[in-house]
Amino acid sequence: MKAIPKKYLIIGSGVALAGLASWGIYKIIQKANNPSAEKRTKKIEKELMSTEVNVGSEGYVNVRSSPKVDNENWRKLDFKTNLLKKETSSPVGTIEKRVKGEDGYFWYKLQLTKAIGGKSIGYVREDAVEISK
């Protein structure tokens, strides 16, 4: 078996090192041009703060006391619900916060325009409303 000359080892190592350096630079540039999902989420939330929320295309929106739909518990003979009101008038309220619910949907925590049952805070699902811009 022939021994590999030193110069080939040095050249091969240099090529590998240059490749790793190029890959590292590419990743740094990519990260700078493509902010992380967390940064994008924070940017979206910042833009949404104090924005008015209107009734969606269905003509109503369910305002709830927590960011989930819990009225599917009828199979367990649990008939309580977190539904505060089926709101039909706009604006429903202004956005205080955007949260991800247990169901995987995003919900808006709203400062309600009109109190419902003495509560001035309510939650609506993001896909059920329209945003005033």
Helices and strands as residue ranges (DSSP letters): H 6-33, H 37-48, E 52-55, E 61-64, G 73-76, E 83-87, E 93-100, E 106-116, E 119-125, G 126-128, E 129-131
